[in-house]
Amino acid sequence: MAVSFRKDKNTKPKNDLFSKVQKRAYEIYEKRGFSHGKAWNDWFEAERQVRKELKIK
């Protein structure tokens, strides 16, 4: 199933947040030595860090 995003003024910021979290999660995964089994932990930690940096609750 294809995912589509509505083209409105809010699309870019949400997409930008997702991209930042995705990049940070990979950096955490990389820093852990590419050890498998903690993807969710990496994602949630990345999201916490990015939200803190961007001052998003």
N, C-alpha and C positions, 0 to 999 in steps of 0.2 A: 504494500500500500504506500502510495506516495504521500508525503507530507507537504502541505502548502501553507504559506504564511500570508495573512492578509496584508495588503499594502496600505498601511496607515502610519500615522506619525509615531506610533508606539512600537513598530516592528523593529527598527534599528536598535534602540536601546536594549530591548529584551534579547535580541540576537547577539548584541555586543556582550552582554552579561554572560550569556551561554558560552560564547567563544572564550572569554576571559577565564571562566571556571574550567572549561575543557583544557585550556592550555596549562593552567595551574595544576590541575589534577594530574596531567601527564608529567609535569615537573616533579611533583611529589612522588609519583610512581618511579620516575627515573632516579630520584634521590634515594629511594629505598632499594635501588639495585635491580629494578624491574622484577621484583618479587610478586608473584601472582597471589590472588586470593583476597586482596584488600581494596578492590576497585571502589566499592561503595564508601569505605572509610576515606579513601583518597578524594573522592568526589565531594563528600560532605565537608571535609577539611578545606578543600579548595574553595568551595562555595562560601564557607565561613570567612576565610581570609579575604576573598575578593569583595564580599559584601562589607566587611570592616573597612577595607581600603576605600571603597566607594561611598562609605557611610550610608549604606542601605540596610534597613532593618529586616 
